[in-house]
Amino acid sequence: MTTLVADAPVSFPITAGLPPRPAYVTLPETGFEEPLDPVRQEILDLVHRFARDVLRPEGTALDRLTPEEMIAPGSAYWSVIKRHRALGLEAVAEAGLSPGDAVDLASMISEELGWGDSGLAIALGAGGLPRQMATRWGRQDLLDAFPDTLLGSWGITEPTAGSDMLDWERAVGHPSGDFGRPSMIATLKGDKVVLNGQKSAWVSNGVTADFCALYTTFDRGHGREGIVIYVSLNQPGVTRGKPLDKMGQRAVPQGEIFFDNVEVPTRFIAAGPNQYADAVHDILCEANAGMGTLFVGVARAAYEHALAYAHERKQGGVPIIQHQNVRYRLFQMMRRTEAARALARRVARFNALSGQRALHASIASKVTCTQTAFDVASDALQMFGGNGMTKAYPLEKLLRDARAALIEDGCNELLAIKGGSLLVDPGKL
């Protein structure tokens, strides 16, 4: 007869190096971010507070004004520009950071501003872009002539040649097409450039800026040429159109600029005919990459709102985050936002640190991140249900703002074709 004996107690080994699984992982605002050094963290915290306490509430309030009210004296638009200038972010370049850390920090700052309000972030970005390019190009004379106390703009698009102006080398134009007469022409008169014509209503800060980095066709009888010239917009012969009444990004004022025999000294030419195509390439590299990092912030904002709401809103007797489909959709929002952020940061580092600037990389960032922002905002609004359609909640505004980004700085379809054209290696044809 067999006698059953209870199993002897087993002592399982303890592996000291195996960490216990966390109940919940708390991430920084910028997601899967490694810990930052104290200098970058302090700067980022400053920008985050500005985005949270200034850009977000003021952007929401400006969104509900008429375009005329938005740019009127005393509007919050002007106080935001003043308060942003007081942050002293231009001095970040002097913070003693390594080149890689400086590039990453610039991307993080752009994301934070977009997280706050994309319209105001674009107004601030466009306001500083001419000085940013003058710094890149080593033009101290232009920095002296147009100090940082002045609000800038970038004028390239025209009524009859919107996206065509971004495709100076005609990589996208139809073979049988004729671009026709431009809306804006510069001519030479002694030591002055004379400007006649107009830039279209989509110039950011066009109706408010003090000066403009103007990209224009140049006529000296040598065929199709262009120049970049820095122009004061507070001089005789310059007039502005009405500010646009738009669906989204209402906090960035956009409108036409008209030039009637406006004379500008030739010393303000930033790029002559021989460098014009280079200047178009360079500013598009900068602007498209900047749109990428900025709209990661919009995607992040939409995801954060959805995540918080899913913990609060109850349906089926439980918070909706308890439902599997809601968890699935939240994960997809998080995943897409993180993927867009990784691409945007990678492109910014490549263009800044590799010794070359790839426009198709910047285009990839812009197209991916703006589309991600729109998709995440749309999914987040769906999660809010009927509440998401109302102005009492932030999602309908985020969706409108993100939708505008699929068109500005070059519509995504044209940019994708242009990016594809840049993949053609002439040495292999």
C-alpha positions in Angstrom: 0.0 0.0 0.0 1.3 3.4 -1.1 1.2 6.2 1.4 0.7 9.7 0.0 3.2 12.2 1.4 2.6 15.9 1.1 5.0 17.7 -1.3 7.9 19.1 0.5 8.0 22.9 0.6 10.0 24.4 -2.3 12.1 27.4 -1.9 12.1 29.4 -5.1 15.2 31.4 -5.9 14.9 35.2 -5.8 16.6 37.0 -8.7 17.6 40.3 -7.2 18.2 42.0 -10.6 14.6 41.3 -11.8 12.6 44.5 -11.2 9.0 44.2 -10.1 6.5 45.3 -12.8 5.1 48.7 -12.2 1.4 49.1 -11.6 1.5 52.3 -13.8 4.2 54.1 -15.7 4.0 57.8 -15.4 5.5 59.5 -18.5 6.7 63.0 -18.9 4.5 65.3 -21.1 6.6 64.5 -24.1 6.1 60.8 -23.8 8.9 58.3 -23.9 11.5 60.9 -23.1 14.8 60.2 -21.3 15.5 62.3 -18.3 16.8 65.8 -19.3 19.7 67.7 -17.8 18.7 70.5 -15.4 19.3 73.3 -18.0 17.0 71.8 -20.7 14.4 70.8 -18.1 14.2 74.3 -16.7 13.8 75.9 -20.1 11.2 73.3 -21.1 9.2 73.8 -17.9 9.2 77.6 -18.6 7.8 77.0 -22.1 5.3 74.5 -20.9 3.9 77.0 -18.3 3.7 79.6 -21.0 1.9 77.2 -23.3 -0.5 76.1 -20.6 -1.2 79.5 -18.9 -1.0 81.8 -21.9 -1.3 80.2 -25.3 -4.0 77.7 -24.5 -6.5 80.1 -22.8 -5.7 83.0 -25.1 -5.9 80.9 -28.2 -9.3 79.6 -27.2 -10.5 83.2 -26.6 -9.1 84.5 -29.8 -10.7 81.7 -31.8 -14.1 83.1 -30.9 -13.4 86.7 -32.0 -13.9 88.1 -35.5 -10.7 88.5 -37.5 -10.9 92.3 -37.0 -11.3 92.0 -33.3 -8.4 89.5 -33.1 -5.9 92.0 -34.5 -7.3 95.2 -33.0 -5.1 97.2 -30.5 -5.5 95.7 -27.0 -6.2 92.2 -28.4 -4.5 89.3 -26.6 -2.7 88.5 -29.9 -0.4 91.5 -29.2 0.1 90.6 -25.5 1.0 87.0 -26.4 3.7 88.2 -28.8 5.1 90.6 -26.1 5.1 87.9 -23.4 6.7 85.3 -25.7 9.4 87.8 -26.5 10.0 88.3 -22.8 10.8 84.6 -22.4 14.1 85.2 -24.2 14.1 82.0 -26.1 16.5 83.4 -28.7 19.1 83.1 -25.9 18.7 79.3 -25.8 21.4 79.1 -28.4 23.8 80.5 -25.8 22.8 78.1 -23.1 26.0 76.0 -23.5 24.2 72.9 -24.8 25.8 70.4 -27.2 24.6 70.7 -30.8 22.5 67.6 -30.5 20.9 68.7 -27.2 20.2 72.2 -28.6 18.4 70.7 -31.6 16.3 68.4 -29.4 15.4 71.2 -27.1 14.3 73.4 -30.1 12.0 70.5 -31.2 10.6 70.2 -27.7 9.9 73.9 -27.5 8.1 73.8 -30.8 6.0 70.9 -29.6 5.1 72.7 -26.4 4.0 75.8 -28.3 1.9 73.7 -30.6 0.4 71.8 -27.6 -0.6 75.2 -26.2 -2.2 76.6 -29.4 -1.2 75.9 -33.0 -2.5 79.2 -34.4 -0.6 81.4 -31.9 2.5 79.1 -32.2 2.5 79.6 -36.0 2.1 83.4 -35.5 5.1 83.3 -33.2 7.1 81.1 -35.5 6.4 83.2 -38.6 7.2 86.3 -36.6 10.7 85.1 -35.9 11.4 83.1 -39.1 13.0 86.0 -41.1 15.5 86.6 -38.3 16.1 82.9 -37.9 17.0 82.6 -41.6 19.2 85.7 -41.5 21.1 84.2 -38.6 21.5 80.9 -40.6 22.7 82.8 -43.6 25.2 84.9 -41.6 23.5 88.2 -42.5 24.2 90.3 -39.4 23.3 93.4 -41.4 19.7 92.2 -41.8 19.6 91.3 -38.1 20.7 94.9 -37.3 18.2 96.4 -39.7 15.3 94.3 -38.5 15.7 93.8 -34.8 13.8 91.3 -32.6 11.5 94.1 -31.4 9.8 93.9 -34.8 7.3 91.3 -35.9 8.2 89.4 -39.0 6.4 87.5 -41.7 7.4 85.2 -44.7 5.7 86.1 -48.0 6.0 83.6 -50.9 2.5 82.4 -51.9 0.6 84.3 -54.5 -3.1 84.4 -55.7 -2.4 82.8 -59.0 0.5 80.7 -58.0 0.0 79.3 -54.5 1.8 76.0 -54.4 3.7 76.8 -57.6 5.8 79.3 -55.7 7.1 76.5 -53.5 8.1 74.5 -56.6 10.5 77.0 -58.2 12.4 74.3 -60.1 9.0 72.9 -61.4 9.5 69.4 -60.2 5.7 69.1 -59.7 4.3 71.2 -62.5 2.6 69.5 -65.5 4.9 69.2 -68.5 2.4 71.0 -70.7 1.6 73.7 -68.2 2.5 77.4 -68.3 2.9 79.1 -64.9 1.9 82.4 -66.5 2.6 85.9 -65.2 3.3 86.1 -61.5 1.2 88.3 -59.2 4.4 89.9 -57.8 7.4 91.3 -59.7 10.6 93.0 -58.5 12.6 95.2 -60.9 15.9 97.0 -60.5 16.2 100.8 -60.4 19.8 101.9 -59.6 20.5 100.8 -56.1 16.9 100.2 -55.4 14.5 97.2 -55.9 11.1 98.3 -57.0 8.2 96.0 -55.9 4.8 95.8 -57.6 2.0 93.3 -57.1 0.6 91.3 -54.2 1.1 88.3 -52.0 -1.9 86.2 -51.3 -4.1 86.2 -48.3 -2.3 83.3 -46.7 0.7 85.2 -45.5 0.9 84.5 -41.7 1.1 87.8 -39.9 0.6 89.5 -43.3 -1.8 92.0 -41.9 0.1 92.7 -38.7 3.9 92.3 -39.3 6.4 95.1 -39.3 8.5 93.5 -42.0 8.6 90.6 -44.5 11.1 88.1 -45.9 9.7 88.5 -49.4 10.2 85.7 -52.0 9.4 87.2 -55.4 9.9 86.9 -59.1 12.7 89.2 -60.4 12.5 90.8 -63.8 15.7 92.1 -65.4 15.1 90.7 -68.8 17.1 87.4 -68.2 14.1 85.1 -68.2 12.4 83.7 -65.0 14.4 84.7 -61.9 13.7 85.3 -58.3 15.1 87.1 -55.3 14.6 87.2 -51.5 14.5 90.7 -50.1 13.7 91.9 -46.6 11.0 94.7 -46.7 9.6 97.0 -44.1 5.8 96.9 -44.3 5.4 100.3 -42.7 6.4 102.4 -45.7 4.6 104.2 -48.5 3.2 102.0 -51.2 2.5 99.0 -48.9 -1.2 98.2 -48.0 -2.8 95.3 -46.4 -6.0 93.3 -47.2 -8.6 92.3 -44.7 -7.7 89.5 -42.3 -9.1 86.2 -43.4 -12.1 84.7 -41.6 -11.0 81.1 -41.5 -12.2 77.7 -40.2 -9.2 76.9 -38.2 -6.0 78.5 -36.7 -8.0 81.7 -36.2 -5.4 83.0 -33.8 -2.8 83.5 -36.6 -3.8 86.5 -38.7 -3.4 86.0 -42.4 -4.1 88.4 -45.2 -2.9 90.0 -48.5 -0.1 92.4 -48.8 -0.1 94.9 -51.8 3.0 96.7 -53.1 2.7 99.8 -55.3 6.1 101.0 -56.5 7.7 100.2 -53.2 11.4 100.9 -53.2 13.8 98.9 -51.1 17.6 99.2 -51.0 19.4 96.5 -52.8 21.5 95.9 -49.6 18.4 94.2 -48.1 18.5 91.4 -50.8 19.1 88.2 -48.9 19.4 86.0 -51.9 19.9 87.1 -55.5 18.9 85.3 -58.7 21.8 82.9 -58.5 20.9 81.8 -55.0 17.1 82.0 -55.1 16.4 78.3 -55.7 18.7 77.6 -52.7 16.8 80.0 -50.6 13.5 78.4 -51.4 14.9 75.0 -50.6 16.4 76.2 -47.3 13.3 78.0 -45.9 11.1 75.1 -46.9 13.5 72.8 -45.0 13.1 75.0 -42.0 9.3 75.6 -42.2 8.2 72.1 -43.0 10.4 70.6 -40.2 9.0 73.2 -37.8 5.4 72.3 -38.8 6.3 68.7 -38.0 7.4 69.3 -34.4 4.6 71.9 -33.8 1.8 69.5 -34.8 3.2 66.7 -32.7 2.1 69.0 -30.0 -1.4 69.2 -31.4 -1.6 65.4 -31.6 -0.4 65.1 -28.1 -3.0 67.6 -26.9 -5.8 65.7 -28.5 -4.5 62.4 -27.1 -4.2 63.8 -23.6 -7.8 65.2 -23.6 -9.1 61.8 -24.8 -7.1 59.9 -22.1 -8.4 62.1 -19.3 -12.0 62.1 -20.6 -11.9 58.3 -20.9 -11.2 58.1 -17.2 -14.0 60.5 -16.3 -16.9 59.7 -18.7 -19.1 56.8 -17.8 -21.1 54.7 -20.2 -22.4 51.1 -19.7 -22.0 51.7 -15.9 -18.2 52.2 -15.9 -15.7 54.7 -17.0 -15.3 54.3 -20.8 -11.7 53.4 -20.5 -12.8 50.1 -19.1 -14.2 49.2 -22.5 -11.8 47.3 -24.7 -12.4 49.4 -27.9 -11.7 52.6 -26.0 -8.4 51.2 -24.8 -7.5 50.0 -28.3 -8.2 53.5 -29.7 -6.2 55.3 -27.0 -3.3 53.0 -27.6 -3.4 53.8 -31.4 -3.5 57.5 -30.6 -0.5 57.2 -28.3 1.4 55.1 -30.7 0.9 57.4 -33.7 1.8 60.5 -31.7 5.1 58.8 -30.5 5.9 57.7 -34.0 5.4 61.2 -35.4 7.5 62.7 -32.6 10.3 60.3 -33.3 10.3 61.2 -37.0 10.1 64.9 -36.4 13.1 64.8 -33.9 15.1 62.6 -36.3 14.6 65.0 -39.2 15.5 68.0 -37.2 18.7 66.4 -36.0 19.6 65.2 -39.5 19.1 68.7 -41.1 21.1 70.4 -38.3 23.9 67.9 -37.6 24.6 65.9 -40.8 26.2 68.7 -42.8 23.3 68.7 -45.4 19.7 69.6 -45.4 17.2 67.2 -47.0 14.0 68.8 -48.1 12.3 65.5 -48.6 13.1 64.7 -44.9 11.4 67.9 -43.8 8.4 67.2 -46.1 8.2 63.7 -44.6 8.0 65.3 -41.1 5.4 67.9 -42.1 3.1 65.4 -44.0 3.4 62.7 -41.3 2.9 64.9 -38.3 0.1 67.1 -39.6 -1.8 64.0 -40.8 -1.2 62.4 -37.4 -2.5 65.5 -35.6 -5.7 65.5 -37.7 -6.3 61.7 -37.3 -5.7 61.8 -33.6 -7.9 64.8 -33.1 -10.7 63.2 -35.1 -10.4 60.0 -33.1 -10.4 61.9 -29.9 -13.5 63.9 -30.9 -15.3 60.6 -31.7 -14.5 59.4 -28.2 -16.0 62.6 -26.7 -19.2 61.8 -28.7 -21.7 64.7 -28.9 -19.7 66.7 -26.3 -16.8 66.8 -28.8 -18.9 68.7 -31.3 -19.5 71.6 -28.8 -17.3 74.6 -28.1 -17.5 73.7 -24.4 -14.9 71.1 -25.1 -11.5 71.6 -26.9 -11.7 68.9 -29.5 -13.7 70.7 -32.2 -11.1 73.5 -32.2 -8.2 71.1 -32.3 -9.7 69.3 -35.3 -10.2 72.6 -37.1 -6.7 73.7 -36.4 -5.2 70.4 -37.5 -7.2 70.4 -40.7 -5.7 73.7 -41.7 -2.2 72.2 -41.4 -2.9 69.7 -44.2 -2.9 72.7 -46.6 -0.5 75.4 -45.2 3.2 75.6 -46.0 2.4 73.5 -49.1 -0.6 71.1 -49.3 0.4 67.6 -48.3 -0.4 66.2 -51.7 1.9 68.6 -53.6 4.6 68.2 -51.0 4.5 64.4 -51.3 5.0 64.7 -55.1 7.8 67.1 -54.6 9.4 64.9 -52.0 9.1 61.9 -54.3 10.8 64.0 -57.1 13.7 64.6 -54.7 14.3 60.8 -54.5 15.1 60.7 -58.2 18.9 60.2 -58.5 20.0 61.9 -61.9 23.2 59.9 -61.8 21.3 56.6 -62.2 19.1 57.7 -65.1 
